[in-house]
Structures are given as C-alpha cells and as structure tokens.
Amino acid sequence: MAALRQSRELAGNYGTAEKAQSAEEPRFLGYDSYGYKLVDAEKRGIDALMGYTVADGRMKAKMPLESLFAPGTI
C-alpha cells in the first residue's frame, strides 16, 4: 500500500491535462476514486457481488468485508 500511495504522489508530476481532470473527479463523484480506501458505494458493490455469488451457489455464505483484504489495507 505504501508503494501504491507513493506512486500516486509521484504521478502528479506528469501530465497537465490528466492532473486537471483528476482534480475535478472528486467534485463530481463525491469522493476520491484513487484514495485506496473503500467508500460506501464500493462496499455495497462488493456486498452485492457476494450476494449474487451465494445465490449462484459459488459461495456458501457472504464473508465479512474485512476478511477479504489484508489487515490495515481498508
């Protein structure tokens, strides 16, 4: 995670058009889509995916969201 965060910081040094666009995204989305954290919309999406997977018989039951990620990453 530290390497991903550092790469994001360094990426800001390149591309003026991309930099301007990425600065506007949080205003439209309501959150930073590159923030390396799960927001409510993403949590709902993962929960729905697990629900479909359970309904399809590929999983026995939904798993706690925290169990899907390495400790300290969400």
Steps between C-alpha positions, in 0.01 A plus 500: 500500500785736578644445152162565336454820699851616413446427129182706508685793652775475239249469214381851578825629350398389149231608256327834545168400335475182704589689815222754441248225426590298808462813715138534378397136551440517879264793447284298258526164676476630854813310604857438385480194274877451530507524877591135565209461738156348479215747498137404557428461126784250460396311814146469366635376167715232662210398723271469196760296313528261794119476512486401132780250553313341792177492299688334213631234736867591460531606866326354805452837671615859484831570669574800721642777283805537725593135441544560126790743541837491672496657849555875494415547132140614535 
